[in-house]
C-alpha cells in the first residue's frame, strides 16, 4: 500500500516536472518514471529468480538454448533498441508460455516450443517479447502504478512439524508461483505489430506470426489444465489478433521459414515428450497419494530420458513418502547432478539430508538452494542447522528472514527467535 502511495506521489511530482519520454519503438511520447538504467537493473535482478520459479533452465539438451539465443539475438540486432543486454533462455516448464522482463531478459518454455513448426513461428514469439522490452512496456506498467508481480519474496512453503513435513509439502507449493507479466491489451497489439516488423527485418516469413496466433486460439479453445487459464489471462488470444496479423502480413515481403533447423533443434525435446507425459501422470498419482503408480511413472520417465532433473526429483519425493529414505536420497543426488543450478532438488536433498543426520551437507545444500531462490523452508532449516552446531548469529539471521515470510513456518521461526 505504501508503495502505491509512493508511486502516486511520484506521479504527482512528474505531472509538474514532466515524466514524458519518447518511445524508442513507436516514436510516440510516453509517460515514464523509470529510467532506462533502472529498467535494465530491474530485469537483471529478477531474471534468475523468475527462471527458478518456473522450472529453472532446460538443460537436458543444452544445444537447444544455444539455438534459441542465436535466433533471439538475430531479432534483437534489428530491433529499435539494439543496446539492451538481451538474453534468451529455455525454461523447463510444460506451460506453453514466453515472457520478457524489462531490459531484454526473455524466456520461452519448452512447452511452447513443441507447439511450433518452424523458425518463423519462433521468431514471432521472440520478436513479440523483444518489443515488450524495447518499447518499455514494463516501465510503462510500473509508472502507471500497476506494479509487476515479480517480487522475489521468500516463496512460502508450508511445513508441518519436521523437516520431513516441509519436504512432503514442498511439492505442493512449488510451481504455483509462476510469474506472468501484466501487460495491457494495447501493449500486446503493439508487440504483435512491431514484432512482425523485426521478423521481416531479420528475413523471416511474416505468416509465422499469423500461424502463431492461430496456435494460441486453438490452445485456448481446447484447454484442459488450469495453468493454461492463468497463461491466457495474461495473453488473451483472439480472432482479432489473428486478423490484424493477417492484414499486416499481406503487406509485407515473404521470407524464410527455416523449418529444418528448427525441427533439428527441438528433436530431442520431441523424442522426450512420452517421458514428460509419464512424468505428468506420475505427478498426478503422487497428488492422489497413489505412490506405487507414481513410482512406476517416474521410473518409466527415467528409462526414456535419464538426464532430466524433474524425473529424478519426482522419484525421490515418492520414495521419501514411502519412507525409503536412503533410496530417496540417491534419487535426489541424481536430480541435483542433472541440473545443479535448480533450487528445488537441492532443497529436497537438504531437507532429507537433515532427516538422515547428514547435517553438514544438508546445510550446504540448503544454502545453495536459498542462493538460487530464497524459500522459507530453506531459510528455516539453514537456521535450524546453524543452531545445531552452535552458530547463534547465523541462526538468528535466518530465523528472522523466515519470520518475515509469515505463515506457520514464519511463526515457528519467530518463536525460536524469541527463545534465542
Ligand atoms: Zn505479450
Boltz pocket constraint, residues with backbone or C-beta under 6 A from the ligand:
constraints:
  - pocket:
      binder: B
      contacts: [[A, 128], [A, 132], [A, 183], [A, 187], [A, 188], [A, 191], [A, 234], [A, 235]]
      max_distance: 6.0
